[in-house]
Amino acid sequence: MKKILKLFENDRFAALSNIEVVDVSPGEATTRMEVSEMHLNSIGTVHGGALFTLSDFTFALAANSHGTVTVAINANISYLKAATKGILIAKARELSSGGRIASYTVNVFDESNDLICVFQGMAYRKRDKIIDLVNDKESQTN
């Protein structure tokens, strides 16, 4: 898991969005994002793009948690309740995984444990191993 976390330290957009990794285990991931002014849309609720980014990053962590480079091939999101402040928690879990294709769901909750949105993602597992990718990046910086 250390190599996976090392790889995702380089996700600049997640960092810019102030998304933090809480936990990663095989097929699962949890992240958090403290809502700030930059996350709000013109009517004062958390922008759909911010919720999608939180969900997508959490999906990526869970999908890559098996140690194989995995990319999204389809994703959708349903917004169920507006959020305006506080901390949002995203929890991803693997629904199915067989061969190269895997399916995940991500639920995002507010501090009252109300469900804010549901994200569903389909992933494609490439042949590349995360450990090799991280080792290559580390050797380039040395």
Secondary structure in CASP SS format (residue, H / E / C, confidence):
PFRMAT SS
TARGET T0000
AUTHOR 0000-0000-0000
METHOD secondary structure of the structure
MODEL  1
M C 1.00
K H 1.00
K H 1.00
I H 1.00
L H 1.00
K H 1.00
L H 1.00
F H 1.00
E C 1.00
N C 1.00
D C 1.00
R H 1.00
F H 1.00
A H 1.00
A H 1.00
L H 1.00
S C 1.00
N C 1.00
I E 1.00
E E 1.00
V E 1.00
V E 1.00
D E 1.00
V E 1.00
S E 1.00
P C 1.00
G C 1.00
E E 1.00
A E 1.00
T E 1.00
T E 1.00
R E 1.00
M E 1.00
E E 1.00
V C 1.00
S C 1.00
E H 1.00
M H 1.00
H H 1.00
L E 1.00
N C 1.00
S C 1.00
I C 1.00
G C 1.00
T C 1.00
V E 1.00
H C 1.00
G H 1.00
G H 1.00
A H 1.00
L H 1.00
F H 1.00
T H 1.00
L H 1.00
S H 1.00
D H 1.00
F H 1.00
T H 1.00
F H 1.00
A H 1.00
L H 1.00
A H 1.00
A H 1.00
N H 1.00
S C 1.00
H C 1.00
G C 1.00
T E 1.00
V E 1.00
T E 1.00
V E 1.00
A E 1.00
I E 1.00
N E 1.00
A E 1.00
N E 1.00
I E 1.00
S E 1.00
Y E 1.00
L C 1.00
K C 1.00
A C 1.00
A C 1.00
T C 1.00
K C 1.00
G C 1.00
I E 1.00
L E 1.00
I E 1.00
A E 1.00
K E 1.00
A E 1.00
R E 1.00
E E 1.00
L E 1.00
S E 1.00
S E 1.00
G E 1.00
G C 1.00
R C 1.00
I E 1.00
A E 1.00
S E 1.00
Y E 1.00
T E 1.00
V E 1.00
N E 1.00
V E 1.00
F E 1.00
D C 1.00
E C 1.00
S C 1.00
N C 1.00
D C 1.00
L E 1.00
I E 1.00
C E 1.00
V E 1.00
F E 1.00
Q E 1.00
G E 1.00
M E 1.00
A E 1.00
Y E 1.00
R E 1.00
K E 1.00
R E 1.00
D E 1.00
K E 1.00
I H 1.00
I H 1.00
D H 1.00
L H 1.00
V H 1.00
N H 1.00
D H 1.00
K H 1.00
E H 1.00
S H 1.00
Q H 1.00
T H 1.00
N C 1.00
END
